[in-house]
Amino acid sequence: MPCPDTALVLTAGLGTRLRPLSSVRAKPAVPLAGTPIACRILEWLAGFGVRNAVLNLHHLPETIAAAVGDGRDLGVAVRYSWEQPLLGSAGGPRRALPLMTGDTFLLVNGDTLTDVDLHALAAAHAASGAMATLALSPDRDTRRYGGVSLDADGAVSRFVRKGGVEPAFHFVGVQIVERSAFAHLPDGVPLESFTGVYPTLIDHRPGSVRGFVSDAGFRDVGTPADYLAASFAVARLEGLSAQPPGRRTVVHPSSRLVDTILWDDVTIGPGCELERCIVADRVLLPAGVRLTDTAIVVADRQDVRPGERMLGNLLLVPIPPV
């Protein structure tokens, strides 16, 4: 069954777990094997026949707009929904409703990647008559992620908090929803889906929120360590031997870089050695710097936290393992 031709991609979040990288770009604008995450999501949606997309904006909106533009090169027509203040996973869709066409649309997280079959998801949604159908897979790590519990009929019975020990499914960041799930909400009020709107729907209209379970893959870019892992996994899948360097990036031939990601307008001076590092936009690294497992951004000294240090105008933040 065809999936809806319209999607709302949630790209307004602050990306706090991705600090310090999220002080430079909004998370959906971060390059993954050379391509911004939001662009990868939109190209994936276009492959399923989605032709219209709305992106909600709040944190560093110019970085997302610069990456995505009007969507023409990605196969979709893109419009933007502005939020001030940040309206959350339910308040954001409510604000964007005037820009959405049709009664049914896709709702997609803008900071994760998945390969869920959208045609199968759409068929399950249409057959059930649900107001929202969540794409789920077997739970991967309850210590890091919350979960979704289903009853025997596939309806969502409750949402499990991170760290819960009961069996649950993992939400892969994609759902199909009805306009009516959000239309009754007040506009401009911050609201969340999984902790507010959906539990209320479940209580008052049992069966209105359902799950679609498959073995869909899932890649999270929540933390700098997650971002490194996802970047190299995607590069391997695409047959790349190394991460594509950002635009206008220069590396001195005497420097040695191993498993390191370079964003735009980066200059690496002579004799540097970097391993498993992320070098953000506009970093000029002086000669002879040696770093391992470090995120490097241009920043103010007021941003320094315990365990971090400054090198000139550069903030060096250790990247802990996943």
Phi and psi restraints in degrees (value plus and minus 20) as a CYANA .aco file:
   2 PRO   PHI     -81.4   -41.4
   2 PRO   PSI     123.6   163.6
   3 CYS   PHI    -105.0   -65.0
   3 CYS   PSI     145.4   185.4
   4 PRO   PHI     -75.7   -35.7
   4 PRO   PSI     129.2   169.2
   5 ASP   PHI    -110.2   -70.2
   5 ASP   PSI     -13.7    26.3
   6 THR   PHI    -147.8  -107.8
   6 THR   PSI     120.2   160.2
   7 ALA   PHI    -156.4  -116.4
   7 ALA   PSI     123.3   163.3
   8 LEU   PHI    -125.8   -85.8
   8 LEU   PSI     100.0   140.0
   9 VAL   PHI    -123.3   -83.3
   9 VAL   PSI     101.8   141.8
  10 LEU   PHI    -102.3   -62.3
  10 LEU   PSI      84.7   124.7
  11 THR   PHI    -146.1  -106.1
  11 THR   PSI      -1.6    38.4
  12 ALA   PHI    -112.5   -72.5
  12 ALA   PSI     -29.6    10.4
  13 GLY   PHI     -84.3   -44.3
  13 GLY   PSI     142.0   182.0
  14 LEU   PHI    -100.6   -60.6
  14 LEU   PSI     -40.1    -0.1
  15 GLY   PHI      42.8    82.8
  15 GLY   PSI      18.6    58.6
  16 THR   PHI     -82.3   -42.3
  16 THR   PSI     -53.0   -13.0
  17 ARG   PHI     -89.8   -49.8
  17 ARG   PSI     -39.4     0.6
  18 LEU   PHI    -109.0   -69.0
  18 LEU   PSI     -18.4    21.6
  19 ARG   PHI     -71.7   -31.7
  19 ARG   PSI     120.5   160.5
  20 PRO   PHI    -111.0   -71.0
  20 PRO   PSI     -20.5    19.5
  21 LEU   PHI     -83.2   -43.2
  21 LEU   PSI     -53.1   -13.1
  22 SER   PHI     -95.0   -55.0
  22 SER   PSI     -22.5    17.5
  23 SER   PHI    -103.4   -63.4
  23 SER   PSI     -30.4     9.6
  24 VAL   PHI    -125.4   -85.4
  24 VAL   PSI     -63.9   -23.9
  25 ARG   PHI    -155.5  -115.5
  25 ARG   PSI     128.5   168.5
  26 ALA   PHI     -82.3   -42.3
  26 ALA   PSI     126.0   166.0
  27 LYS   PHI     -73.7   -33.7
  27 LYS   PSI     -63.0   -23.0
  28 PRO   PHI     -84.7   -44.7
  28 PRO   PSI     -34.7     5.3
  29 ALA   PHI    -112.6   -72.6
  29 ALA   PSI     -23.5    16.5
  30 VAL   PHI     -90.3   -50.3
  30 VAL   PSI     115.3   155.3
  31 PRO   PHI     -95.9   -55.9
  31 PRO   PSI     113.9   153.9
  32 LEU   PHI    -137.2   -97.2
  32 LEU   PSI      88.1   128.1
  33 ALA   PHI      32.1    72.1
  33 ALA   PSI      22.0    62.0
  34 GLY   PHI      72.8   112.8
  34 GLY   PSI     -30.4     9.6
  35 THR   PHI    -142.3  -102.3
  35 THR   PSI     108.0   148.0
  36 PRO   PHI     -74.7   -34.7
  36 PRO   PSI     123.6   163.6
  37 ILE   PHI     -75.5   -35.5
  37 ILE   PSI     -65.1   -25.1
  38 ALA   PHI     -80.0   -40.0
  38 ALA   PSI     -57.8   -17.8
  39 CYS   PHI     -86.2   -46.2
  39 CYS   PSI     -60.2   -20.2
  40 ARG   PHI     -81.8   -41.8
  40 ARG   PSI     -62.6   -22.6
  41 ILE   PHI     -83.2   -43.2
  41 ILE   PSI     -65.2   -25.2
  42 LEU   PHI     -86.3   -46.3
  42 LEU   PSI     -59.1   -19.1
  43 GLU   PHI     -84.0   -44.0
  43 GLU   PSI     -59.4   -19.4
  44 TRP   PHI     -83.1   -43.1
  44 TRP   PSI     -64.5   -24.5
  45 LEU   PHI     -82.5   -42.5
  45 LEU   PSI     -62.2   -22.2
  46 ALA   PHI     -79.9   -39.9
  46 ALA   PSI     -53.6   -13.6
  47 GLY   PHI     -85.0   -45.0
  47 GLY   PSI     -39.5     0.5
  48 PHE   PHI    -120.2   -80.2
  48 PHE   PSI     -11.0    29.0
  49 GLY   PHI      75.2   115.2
  49 GLY   PSI     -14.0    26.0
  50 VAL   PHI     -91.3   -51.3
  50 VAL   PSI     109.0   149.0
  51 ARG   PHI    -137.7   -97.7
  51 ARG   PSI     -32.7     7.3
  52 ASN   PHI    -152.6  -112.6
  52 ASN   PSI     114.8   154.8
  53 ALA   PHI    -159.7  -119.7
  53 ALA   PSI     124.4   164.4
  54 VAL   PHI    -138.0   -98.0
  54 VAL   PSI     113.0   153.0
  55 LEU   PHI    -134.3   -94.3
  55 LEU   PSI     108.7   148.7
  56 ASN   PHI    -109.0   -69.0
  56 ASN   PSI     124.0   164.0
  57 LEU   PHI    -147.6  -107.6
  57 LEU   PSI     121.3   161.3
  58 HIS   PHI    -171.9  -131.9
  58 HIS   PSI     -83.6   -43.6
  59 HIS   PHI    -105.0   -65.0
  59 HIS   PSI     105.5   145.5
  60 LEU   PHI      22.4    62.4
  60 LEU   PSI      34.8    74.8
  61 PRO   PHI     -81.5   -41.5
  61 PRO   PSI     -49.0    -9.0
  62 GLU   PHI     -84.6   -44.6
  62 GLU   PSI     -47.3    -7.3
  63 THR   PHI     -91.8   -51.8
  63 THR   PSI     -53.5   -13.5
  64 ILE   PHI     -94.0   -54.0
  64 ILE   PSI     -67.3   -27.3
  65 ALA   PHI     -80.8   -40.8
  65 ALA   PSI     -57.1   -17.1
  66 ALA   PHI     -86.3   -46.3
  66 ALA   PSI     -55.2   -15.2
  67 ALA   PHI     -96.7   -56.7
  67 ALA   PSI     -59.6   -19.6
  68 VAL   PHI    -115.5   -75.5
  68 VAL   PSI     -59.5   -19.5
  69 GLY   PHI      41.4    81.4
  69 GLY   PSI    -158.2  -118.2
  70 ASP   PHI    -110.1   -70.1
  70 ASP   PSI     -15.8    24.2
  71 GLY   PHI      60.9   100.9
  71 GLY   PSI     -22.4    17.6
  72 ARG   PHI     -77.5   -37.5
  72 ARG   PSI     -62.1   -22.1
  73 ASP   PHI     -91.5   -51.5
  73 ASP   PSI     -33.1     6.9
  74 LEU   PHI    -123.0   -83.0
  74 LEU   PSI     -22.5    17.5
  75 GLY   PHI      70.1   110.1
  75 GLY   PSI      -9.1    30.9
  76 VAL   PHI    -155.0  -115.0
  76 VAL   PSI     136.2   176.2
  77 ALA   PHI    -115.3   -75.3
  77 ALA   PSI      98.7   138.7
  78 VAL   PHI    -127.4   -87.4
  78 VAL   PSI     114.6   154.6
  79 ARG   PHI    -146.2  -106.2
  79 ARG   PSI     145.7   185.7
  80 TYR   PHI    -144.0  -104.0
  80 TYR   PSI     121.9   161.9
  81 SER   PHI    -135.7   -95.7
  81 SER   PSI      97.4   137.4
  82 TRP   PHI    -110.5   -70.5
  82 TRP   PSI     120.0   160.0
  83 GLU   PHI    -147.0  -107.0
  83 GLU   PSI     107.4   147.4
  84 GLN   PHI    -173.7  -133.7
  84 GLN   PSI      82.0   122.0
  85 PRO   PHI    -100.0   -60.0
  85 PRO   PSI    -199.9  -159.9
  86 LEU   PHI     -83.2   -43.2
  86 LEU   PSI     109.6   149.6
  87 LEU   PHI    -123.9   -83.9
  87 LEU   PSI     -27.3    12.7
  88 GLY   PHI      66.2   106.2
  88 GLY   PSI     158.7   198.7
  89 SER   PHI     -93.8   -53.8
  89 SER   PSI     -31.1     8.9
  90 ALA   PHI    -133.3   -93.3
  90 ALA   PSI     -60.6   -20.6
  91 GLY   PHI     -84.7   -44.7
  91 GLY   PSI     -52.9   -12.9
  92 GLY   PHI     -83.6   -43.6
  92 GLY   PSI     -71.9   -31.9
  93 PRO   PHI     -77.9   -37.9
  93 PRO   PSI     -57.4   -17.4
  94 ARG   PHI     -81.5   -41.5
  94 ARG   PSI     -63.7   -23.7
  95 ARG   PHI     -83.0   -43.0
  95 ARG   PSI     -56.0   -16.0
  96 ALA   PHI    -101.9   -61.9
  96 ALA   PSI     -29.0    11.0
  97 LEU   PHI     -72.8   -32.8
  97 LEU   PSI     -60.7   -20.7
  98 PRO   PHI     -81.3   -41.3
  98 PRO   PSI     -39.2     0.8
  99 LEU   PHI    -113.3   -73.3
  99 LEU   PSI     -29.0    11.0
 100 MET   PHI    -111.1   -71.1
 100 MET   PSI     119.3   159.3
 101 THR   PHI    -121.3   -81.3
 101 THR   PSI     122.8   162.8
 102 GLY   PHI      62.4   102.4
 102 GLY   PSI     150.2   190.2
 103 ASP   PHI    -111.0   -71.0
 103 ASP   PSI     -34.3     5.7
 104 THR   PHI    -147.5  -107.5
 104 THR   PSI     113.2   153.2
 105 PHE   PHI    -169.1  -129.1
 105 PHE   PSI     143.0   183.0
 106 LEU   PHI    -102.6   -62.6
 106 LEU   PSI     123.4   163.4
 107 LEU   PHI    -144.9  -104.9
 107 LEU   PSI      95.5   135.5
 108 VAL   PHI    -147.0  -107.0
 108 VAL   PSI     110.2   150.2
 109 ASN   PHI     -86.7   -46.7
 109 ASN   PSI     116.7   156.7
 110 GLY   PHI    -112.4   -72.4
 110 GLY   PSI      -8.6    31.4
 111 ASP   PHI    -149.7  -109.7
 111 ASP   PSI      -5.4    34.6
 112 THR   PHI    -156.3  -116.3
 112 THR   PSI     139.7   179.7
 113 LEU   PHI    -140.5  -100.5
 113 LEU   PSI     122.2   162.2
 114 THR   PHI    -168.3  -128.3
 114 THR   PSI     145.7   185.7
 115 ASP   PHI    -141.2  -101.2
 115 ASP   PSI       7.6    47.6
 116 VAL   PHI     -77.0   -37.0
 116 VAL   PSI     123.6   163.6
 117 ASP   PHI     -96.7   -56.7
 117 ASP   PSI      86.8   126.8
 118 LEU   PHI     -91.1   -51.1
 118 LEU   PSI     -48.1    -8.1
 119 HIS   PHI     -86.2   -46.2
 119 HIS   PSI     -63.2   -23.2
 120 ALA   PHI     -86.9   -46.9
 120 ALA   PSI     -58.6   -18.6
 121 LEU   PHI     -81.7   -41.7
 121 LEU   PSI     -63.7   -23.7
 122 ALA   PHI     -84.2   -44.2
 122 ALA   PSI     -59.2   -19.2
 123 ALA   PHI     -84.7   -44.7
 123 ALA   PSI     -61.9   -21.9
 124 ALA   PHI     -84.5   -44.5
 124 ALA   PSI     -60.2   -20.2
 125 HIS   PHI     -84.4   -44.4
 125 HIS   PSI     -66.2   -26.2
 126 ALA   PHI     -85.0   -45.0
 126 ALA   PSI     -57.0   -17.0
 127 ALA   PHI     -90.5   -50.5
 127 ALA   PSI     -49.1    -9.1
 128 SER   PHI    -109.9   -69.9
 128 SER   PSI     -43.4    -3.4
 129 GLY   PHI      53.2    93.2
 129 GLY   PSI       0.7    40.7
 130 ALA   PHI     -92.3   -52.3
 130 ALA   PSI     140.9   180.9
 131 MET   PHI    -106.6   -66.6
 131 MET   PSI     -44.6    -4.6
 132 ALA   PHI    -170.5  -130.5
 132 ALA   PSI     114.0   154.0
 133 THR   PHI    -144.3  -104.3
 133 THR   PSI      99.9   139.9
 134 LEU   PHI    -117.5   -77.5
 134 LEU   PSI     111.3   151.3
 135 ALA   PHI     -97.2   -57.2
 135 ALA   PSI     103.7   143.7
 136 LEU   PHI    -147.8  -107.8
 136 LEU   PSI     137.9   177.9
 137 SER   PHI    -161.0  -121.0
 137 SER   PSI     146.1   186.1
 138 PRO   PHI     -73.7   -33.7
 138 PRO   PSI     118.0   158.0
 139 ASP   PHI     -81.8   -41.8
 139 ASP   PSI     116.4   156.4
 140 ARG   PHI    -115.3   -75.3
 140 ARG   PSI     -64.1   -24.1
 141 ASP   PHI    -176.6  -136.6
 141 ASP   PSI      75.3   115.3
 142 THR   PHI     -87.5   -47.5
 142 THR   PSI     -35.6     4.4
 143 ARG   PHI     -91.3   -51.3
 143 ARG   PSI     -46.5    -6.5
 144 ARG   PHI    -125.1   -85.1
 144 ARG   PSI     -47.4    -7.4
 145 TYR   PHI    -147.5  -107.5
 145 TYR   PSI     129.7   169.7
 146 GLY   PHI     -93.8   -53.8
 146 GLY   PSI     156.1   196.1
 147 GLY   PHI    -159.5  -119.5
 147 GLY   PSI     155.9   195.9
 148 VAL   PHI    -147.4  -107.4
 148 VAL   PSI     104.7   144.7
 149 SER   PHI    -116.9   -76.9
 149 SER   PSI     117.3   157.3
 150 LEU   PHI    -136.0   -96.0
 150 LEU   PSI     130.4   170.4
 151 ASP   PHI    -105.6   -65.6
 151 ASP   PSI    -197.7  -157.7
 152 ALA   PHI     -84.1   -44.1
 152 ALA   PSI     -40.9    -0.9
 153 ASP   PHI    -114.5   -74.5
 153 ASP   PSI     -20.2    19.8
 154 GLY   PHI      71.1   111.1
 154 GLY   PSI     -15.1    24.9
 155 ALA   PHI    -103.0   -63.0
 155 ALA   PSI     126.1   166.1
 156 VAL   PHI     -90.5   -50.5
 156 VAL   PSI     105.6   145.6
 157 SER   PHI    -118.3   -78.3
 157 SER   PSI     -53.8   -13.8
 158 ARG   PHI    -188.2  -148.2
 158 ARG   PSI     146.0   186.0
 159 PHE   PHI    -128.1   -88.1
 159 PHE   PSI     112.4   152.4
 160 VAL   PHI    -119.3   -79.3
 160 VAL   PSI     109.8   149.8
 161 ARG   PHI     -91.1   -51.1
 161 ARG   PSI     136.1   176.1
 162 LYS   PHI     -75.3   -35.3
 162 LYS   PSI     115.5   155.5
 163 GLY   PHI      73.5   113.5
 163 GLY   PSI     -25.1    14.9
 164 GLY   PHI     -86.1   -46.1
 164 GLY   PSI     132.2   172.2
 165 VAL   PHI    -122.7   -82.7
 165 VAL   PSI     -31.1     8.9
 166 GLU   PHI     -97.4   -57.4
 166 GLU   PSI     132.8   172.8
 167 PRO   PHI     -80.7   -40.7
 167 PRO   PSI     119.2   159.2
 168 ALA   PHI    -178.4  -138.4
 168 ALA   PSI     143.7   183.7
 169 PHE   PHI    -119.3   -79.3
 169 PHE   PSI     139.1   179.1
 170 HIS   PHI    -121.9   -81.9
 170 HIS   PSI     108.7   148.7
 171 PHE   PHI     -99.3   -59.3
 171 PHE   PSI     104.2   144.2
 172 VAL   PHI    -114.4   -74.4
 172 VAL   PSI      -9.9    30.1
 173 GLY   PHI      74.1   114.1
 173 GLY   PSI      -8.9    31.1
 174 VAL   PHI    -152.0  -112.0
 174 VAL   PSI     117.4   157.4
 175 GLN   PHI    -168.1  -128.1
 175 GLN   PSI     138.4   178.4
 176 ILE   PHI    -131.7   -91.7
 176 ILE   PSI     110.6   150.6
 177 VAL   PHI    -152.2  -112.2
 177 VAL   PSI     137.9   177.9
 178 GLU   PHI    -115.7   -75.7
 178 GLU   PSI     123.9   163.9
 179 ARG   PHI     -72.7   -32.7
 179 ARG   PSI     -56.2   -16.2
 180 SER   PHI     -85.0   -45.0
 180 SER   PSI     -38.2     1.8
 181 ALA   PHI     -87.5   -47.5
 181 ALA   PSI     -43.4    -3.4
 182 PHE   PHI    -140.1  -100.1
 182 PHE   PSI     -36.5     3.5
 183 ALA   PHI     -82.3   -42.3
 183 ALA   PSI     -48.3    -8.3
 184 HIS   PHI    -101.4   -61.4
 184 HIS   PSI     -27.5    12.5
 185 LEU   PHI     -97.6   -57.6
 185 LEU   PSI     130.7   170.7
 186 PRO   PHI     -90.5   -50.5
 186 PRO   PSI     118.7   158.7
 187 ASP   PHI     -97.8   -57.8
 187 ASP   PSI     123.5   163.5
 188 GLY   PHI      62.7   102.7
 188 GLY   PSI     -11.6    28.4
 189 VAL   PHI    -129.8   -89.8
 189 VAL   PSI     104.9   144.9
 190 PRO   PHI     -82.3   -42.3
 190 PRO   PSI     105.6   145.6
 191 LEU   PHI    -165.4  -125.4
 191 LEU   PSI     128.9   168.9
 192 GLU   PHI    -134.2   -94.2
 192 GLU   PSI     129.9   169.9
 193 SER   PHI     -97.3   -57.3
 193 SER   PSI     -77.2   -37.2
 194 PHE   PHI     -95.5   -55.5
 194 PHE   PSI     -40.3    -0.3
 195 THR   PHI    -128.5   -88.5
 195 THR   PSI     -18.9    21.1
 196 GLY   PHI    -162.7  -122.7
 196 GLY   PSI     -89.6   -49.6
 197 VAL   PHI     -87.7   -47.7
 197 VAL   PSI     -68.7   -28.7
 198 TYR   PHI     -88.2   -48.2
 198 TYR   PSI     -62.7   -22.7
 199 PRO   PHI     -77.9   -37.9
 199 PRO   PSI     -55.7   -15.7
 200 THR   PHI     -86.5   -46.5
 200 THR   PSI     -62.2   -22.2
 201 LEU   PHI     -81.1   -41.1
 201 LEU   PSI     -62.8   -22.8
 202 ILE   PHI     -81.7   -41.7
 202 ILE   PSI     -59.9   -19.9
 203 ASP   PHI     -88.1   -48.1
 203 ASP   PSI     -61.5   -21.5
 204 HIS   PHI    -113.8   -73.8
 204 HIS   PSI     -44.1    -4.1
 205 ARG   PHI    -157.6  -117.6
 205 ARG   PSI      56.4    96.4
 206 PRO   PHI     -73.5   -33.5
 206 PRO   PSI     116.6   156.6
 207 GLY   PHI      69.1   109.1
 207 GLY   PSI     -24.3    15.7
 208 SER   PHI     -99.3   -59.3
 208 SER   PSI     -36.9     3.1
 209 VAL   PHI    -139.2   -99.2
 209 VAL   PSI     100.7   140.7
 210 ARG   PHI    -147.3  -107.3
 210 ARG   PSI     146.6   186.6
 211 GLY   PHI    -134.8   -94.8
 211 GLY   PSI     126.5   166.5
 212 PHE   PHI    -139.7   -99.7
 212 PHE   PSI      91.4   131.4
 213 VAL   PHI    -119.2   -79.2
 213 VAL   PSI     110.4   150.4
 214 SER   PHI    -168.2  -128.2
 214 SER   PSI     159.3   199.3
 215 ASP   PHI    -115.4   -75.4
 215 ASP   PSI      10.7    50.7
 216 ALA   PHI     -76.5   -36.5
 216 ALA   PSI     122.6   162.6
 217 GLY   PHI     -95.9   -55.9
 217 GLY   PSI     145.4   185.4
 218 PHE   PHI    -172.6  -132.6
 218 PHE   PSI     110.2   150.2
 219 ARG   PHI    -147.4  -107.4
 219 ARG   PSI     105.3   145.3
 220 ASP   PHI    -123.5   -83.5
 220 ASP   PSI     121.0   161.0
 221 VAL   PHI    -140.5  -100.5
 221 VAL   PSI      18.5    58.5
 222 GLY   PHI     -84.9   -44.9
 222 GLY   PSI     -64.7   -24.7
 223 THR   PHI    -136.2   -96.2
 223 THR   PSI     145.8   185.8
 224 PRO   PHI     -76.0   -36.0
 224 PRO   PSI     -57.2   -17.2
 225 ALA   PHI     -86.4   -46.4
 225 ALA   PSI     -62.1   -22.1
 226 ASP   PHI     -79.8   -39.8
 226 ASP   PSI     -61.9   -21.9
 227 TYR   PHI     -82.7   -42.7
 227 TYR   PSI     -64.8   -24.8
 228 LEU   PHI     -78.8   -38.8
 228 LEU   PSI     -68.4   -28.4
 229 ALA   PHI     -81.7   -41.7
 229 ALA   PSI     -64.5   -24.5
 230 ALA   PHI     -86.0   -46.0
 230 ALA   PSI     -59.6   -19.6
 231 SER   PHI     -81.2   -41.2
 231 SER   PSI     -65.2   -25.2
 232 PHE   PHI     -95.4   -55.4
 232 PHE   PSI     -50.8   -10.8
 233 ALA   PHI     -85.9   -45.9
 233 ALA   PSI     -65.1   -25.1
 234 VAL   PHI     -85.0   -45.0
 234 VAL   PSI     -60.8   -20.8
 235 ALA   PHI     -79.6   -39.6
 235 ALA   PSI     -63.3   -23.3
 236 ARG   PHI     -82.5   -42.5
 236 ARG   PSI     -63.3   -23.3
 237 LEU   PHI     -81.8   -41.8
 237 LEU   PSI     -51.3   -11.3
 238 GLU   PHI    -113.9   -73.9
 238 GLU   PSI     -12.1    27.9
 239 GLY   PHI      54.7    94.7
 239 GLY   PSI       3.6    43.6
 240 LEU   PHI    -112.9   -72.9
 240 LEU   PSI     115.5   155.5
 241 SER   PHI    -104.8   -64.8
 241 SER   PSI     -37.1     2.9
 242 ALA   PHI    -172.3  -132.3
 242 ALA   PSI     144.3   184.3
 243 GLN   PHI     -90.6   -50.6
 243 GLN   PSI     111.1   151.1
 244 PRO   PHI     -82.8   -42.8
 244 PRO   PSI     112.1   152.1
 245 PRO   PHI     -90.9   -50.9
 245 PRO   PSI     135.3   175.3
 246 GLY   PHI     -89.3   -49.3
 246 GLY   PSI     153.2   193.2
 247 ARG   PHI     -88.3   -48.3
 247 ARG   PSI     123.0   163.0
 248 ARG   PHI      36.7    76.7
 248 ARG   PSI      15.3    55.3
 249 THR   PHI    -119.8   -79.8
 249 THR   PSI     116.4   156.4
 250 VAL   PHI    -147.8  -107.8
 250 VAL   PSI     108.3   148.3
 251 VAL   PHI    -139.6   -99.6
 251 VAL   PSI     104.2   144.2
 252 HIS   PHI     -82.7   -42.7
 252 HIS   PSI     117.1   157.1
 253 PRO   PHI     -81.6   -41.6
 253 PRO   PSI     -38.1     1.9
 254 SER   PHI    -105.9   -65.9
 254 SER   PSI     -25.2    14.8
 255 SER   PHI    -107.8   -67.8
 255 SER   PSI     135.6   175.6
 256 ARG   PHI    -145.1  -105.1
 256 ARG   PSI     101.6   141.6
 257 LEU   PHI    -141.1  -101.1
 257 LEU   PSI     109.9   149.9
 258 VAL   PHI    -146.7  -106.7
 258 VAL   PSI     104.8   144.8
 259 ASP   PHI      27.8    67.8
 259 ASP   PSI      28.8    68.8
 260 THR   PHI    -142.9  -102.9
 260 THR   PSI     122.5   162.5
 261 ILE   PHI    -129.0   -89.0
 261 ILE   PSI     109.8   149.8
 262 LEU   PHI    -136.3   -96.3
 262 LEU   PSI     106.3   146.3
 263 TRP   PHI    -106.8   -66.8
 263 TRP   PSI    -174.6  -134.6
 264 ASP   PHI    -103.3   -63.3
 264 ASP   PSI     131.0   171.0
 265 ASP   PHI      37.2    77.2
 265 ASP   PSI      17.7    57.7
 266 VAL   PHI    -115.8   -75.8
 266 VAL   PSI     119.6   159.6
 267 THR   PHI    -145.4  -105.4
 267 THR   PSI     101.0   141.0
 268 ILE   PHI    -124.7   -84.7
 268 ILE   PSI      96.9   136.9
 269 GLY   PHI     -91.9   -51.9
 269 GLY   PSI     157.9   197.9
 270 PRO   PHI     -88.4   -48.4
 270 PRO   PSI     127.7   167.7
 271 GLY   PHI      50.1    90.1
 271 GLY   PSI      -3.2    36.8
 272 CYS   PHI    -103.3   -63.3
 272 CYS   PSI     130.4   170.4
 273 GLU   PHI    -152.1  -112.1
 273 GLU   PSI      97.3   137.3
 274 LEU   PHI    -146.5  -106.5
 274 LEU   PSI     111.7   151.7
 275 GLU   PHI    -153.8  -113.8
 275 GLU   PSI     107.6   147.6
 276 ARG   PHI      31.7    71.7
 276 ARG   PSI      31.8    71.8
 277 CYS   PHI    -135.8   -95.8
 277 CYS   PSI     138.3   178.3
 278 ILE   PHI    -143.1  -103.1
 278 ILE   PSI      99.9   139.9
 279 VAL   PHI    -131.9   -91.9
 279 VAL   PSI      92.1   132.1
 280 ALA   PHI    -102.6   -62.6
 280 ALA   PSI     156.7   196.7
 281 ASP   PHI     -72.9   -32.9
 281 ASP   PSI     119.0   159.0
 282 ARG   PHI      48.8    88.8
 282 ARG   PSI      -1.7    38.3
 283 VAL   PHI     -99.8   -59.8
 283 VAL   PSI     110.8   150.8
 284 LEU   PHI    -134.0   -94.0
 284 LEU   PSI      85.7   125.7
 285 LEU   PHI    -112.5   -72.5
 285 LEU   PSI     101.6   141.6
 286 PRO   PHI     -90.4   -50.4
 286 PRO   PSI     150.3   190.3
 287 ALA   PHI     -82.3   -42.3
 287 ALA   PSI     124.7   164.7
 288 GLY   PHI      57.8    97.8
 288 GLY   PSI      -9.9    30.1
 289 VAL   PHI     -96.5   -56.5
 289 VAL   PSI     114.4   154.4
 290 ARG   PHI    -145.1  -105.1
 290 ARG   PSI      99.9   139.9
 291 LEU   PHI    -161.1  -121.1
 291 LEU   PSI     127.2   167.2
 292 THR   PHI    -153.0  -113.0
 292 THR   PSI     120.3   160.3
 293 ASP   PHI      29.7    69.7
 293 ASP   PSI      39.4    79.4
 294 THR   PHI    -159.5  -119.5
 294 THR   PSI     117.8   157.8
 295 ALA   PHI    -117.8   -77.8
 295 ALA   PSI     114.3   154.3
 296 ILE   PHI    -145.0  -105.0
 296 ILE   PSI     101.0   141.0
 297 VAL   PHI    -156.3  -116.3
 297 VAL   PSI     135.4   175.4
 298 VAL   PHI     -95.6   -55.6
 298 VAL   PSI     107.8   147.8
 299 ALA   PHI    -176.9  -136.9
 299 ALA   PSI     150.3   190.3
 300 ASP   PHI    -112.8   -72.8
 300 ASP   PSI     130.6   170.6
 301 ARG   PHI     -81.5   -41.5
 301 ARG   PSI     -41.6    -1.6
 302 GLN   PHI     -87.1   -47.1
 302 GLN   PSI     -35.8     4.2
 303 ASP   PHI    -104.2   -64.2
 303 ASP   PSI     -24.3    15.7
 304 VAL   PHI     -93.9   -53.9
 304 VAL   PSI     112.7   152.7
 305 ARG   PHI    -135.8   -95.8
 305 ARG   PSI     146.9   186.9
 306 PRO   PHI     -73.9   -33.9
 306 PRO   PSI     115.8   155.8
 307 GLY   PHI      69.0   109.0
 307 GLY   PSI     -28.4    11.6
 308 GLU   PHI    -125.2   -85.2
 308 GLU   PSI     145.4   185.4
 309 ARG   PHI    -170.5  -130.5
 309 ARG   PSI     141.9   181.9
 310 MET   PHI    -122.5   -82.5
 310 MET   PSI     124.9   164.9
 311 LEU   PHI    -149.6  -109.6
 311 LEU   PSI      76.5   116.5
 312 GLY   PHI      43.8    83.8
 312 GLY   PSI    -142.4  -102.4
 313 ASN   PHI    -117.4   -77.4
 313 ASN   PSI      -3.6    36.4
 314 LEU   PHI    -125.8   -85.8
 314 LEU   PSI     112.4   152.4
 315 LEU   PHI    -114.7   -74.7
 315 LEU   PSI     105.4   145.4
 316 LEU   PHI    -128.5   -88.5
 316 LEU   PSI      97.6   137.6
 317 VAL   PHI    -139.8   -99.8
 317 VAL   PSI     100.3   140.3
 318 PRO   PHI     -80.2   -40.2
 318 PRO   PSI     123.0   163.0
 319 ILE   PHI    -123.7   -83.7
 319 ILE   PSI      87.0   127.0
 320 PRO   PHI     -93.1   -53.1
 320 PRO   PSI     138.8   178.8
 321 PRO   PHI     -85.3   -45.3
 321 PRO   PSI     139.6   179.6
